[in-house]
Amino acid sequence: MSSIEIGAPRPVSAVQVTTVGTGSKTVHAEATTETPKAPAPSAAAQVETSDAVKAGAAPVDQERVQTIRHAVETGTYPVLPTKIADAMIAAGMLLRSPK
């Protein structure tokens, strides 16, 4: 019979000690007793990023945004419930499909 701990988890160190029972086999996971030490504030690592990983400016057509914003403000923006529903269904299908 496997042992089961009930109650709030208590941190041991970076790894928790747990006992997992699988039928007649019991697997014990062990943790180190050393506590991790936080680096001193002055010793914090400085991360540098190159220009190659920067995303750059977003590809936004500001003129189109202003046209749509004006149409919404004046109440002339066409709202088509069938197009909205189709887009929501398509987005749900994309989220559920495996990649």
Summary of the structure (lengths in Angstrom):
residues: 99
radius of gyration: 27.7
end to end distance: 41.1
largest distance: 71.8
contacts: 120
relative contact order: 0.08
helix: 35%
strand: 10%
